[in-house]
Every structure is written in structure tokens, then in C-alpha cells.
Amino acid sequence: PPPQPTKIIVATQQKQDNWFVKIVKSLKTTIFFLLPLILIGGGIW
């Protein structure tokens, strides 16, 4: 049977989602670590 294009679309969509989730998670951790530094830095200045 010929390959179904819908499966390919779903696979690429999942890859994009994983990539997006990774970026969001890394941004969250970065903000989580930077926010206290920014607040402390703002308090010092």
C-alpha cells in the first residue's frame, strides 16, 4: 500500500511540538534563574 501522507504530517507535527516544547522549557528555566538576579540587581542599583 502507498504511504499515507497524514502519518507523515503527524510525525513532522510531533517533531515541531517537541522542538517547541524544548525551547519553551529552556526559556522557562532561563527566566526562572534570571528573574531573581534581575530583581536583586534592581534592588542593588
Buried (B, 14 or more C-beta within 10 A) or exposed (E): EEEEEEEEEEEEEEEEEEEEEEEEEEEEEEEEEEEEEEEEEEEEE
